Amino acid sequence: MKPVAVIILNWNGAKLLRKYLPTVLAGTDAALADIVVADNGSSDDSLEVLSQEFPQVKTIAFDKNYGFAGGYNKAIKLTTGYRYIVLLNSDVRTPEGWLNPLYQYLEDHPEVGAVQPKLLHDRDDGKRMFEYAGAAGGFIDKHGYPYCRGRMFEAVEDDHGQYDGKDIDIFWGTGACLMVRSELYDKVGGLDEDFFAHMEEIDLCWRIHLTGSAVRIVTASEVFHLGGGSLPQGNPRKTYLNFRNSLFLLYKNLPVKDGKRMLIVRRLYDTLAFFMALAKLHIGDAKAIVKAHIDYRKLKSRYTCQPQENLLKTFPGAQRNIVIDYYLKGKRLF
């Protein structure tokens, strides 16, 4: 049996499948991995496209949209026997040989639980620019704000090799392309389905760290991500999920006392974000922030097993305040 399953979760993405799936098939070592597409209850012609145009791909069809987290969990449960799984977005272009460095790194480093490649923006003009959703590896600051080597808030760097050859520990790997040991994925409980979508990969990586395993970037591999394939930036639904899930992330993964202190600060920052949205007349985003906090308060009681260890006290980069760095000090680079 092949050691790797590359699992693509699709929802109403027939056009993306036609554009990107051929690159995955062409760029992936067929002796190393099977390609699996899990359809998350699409209402377009995705299943017909898969059946007629990609019969060589294993297809799983769900009855409804279970979200990013739920869809992947269900697909992984049905895709058994593989040592490694790759979560790959349907809007990712993979060049030839992209998977081999990731696979070999995990084979050679048993202390590492998950790896991501360098994530670049898939552009028509050929410009090498990092992609927002993961760039050259994800970090988290002292108040729980995610940032990346190559991306600080909305400022995204050009890639000119500044992070190449530095396969360092990162706090989180991008859900656009994340390779995980199957046994470890099961051990930590997979993706949190209460998140539905957005920030669930940060939560997964946090729990992987808590087991003592590392998460790393492998820059010898790179893929190209379109981004915004499901919910584009500026969509109030995306705003809601990001704000609510950020609160979930901190509440469930920090010791109780530390979590309480941090969440007070985050509420202050989120209040500022609310007024900024109003000032910009982004009424949908402002409403989404309020709803995120209301729903967080309603739902947080489901998390009752907070850890004793605060990773943000020791992890490199977690002592930064990127809000101050970005908005007051004008720092735009990692």
Disulfide bonds with the S-S distance in Angstrom:
none
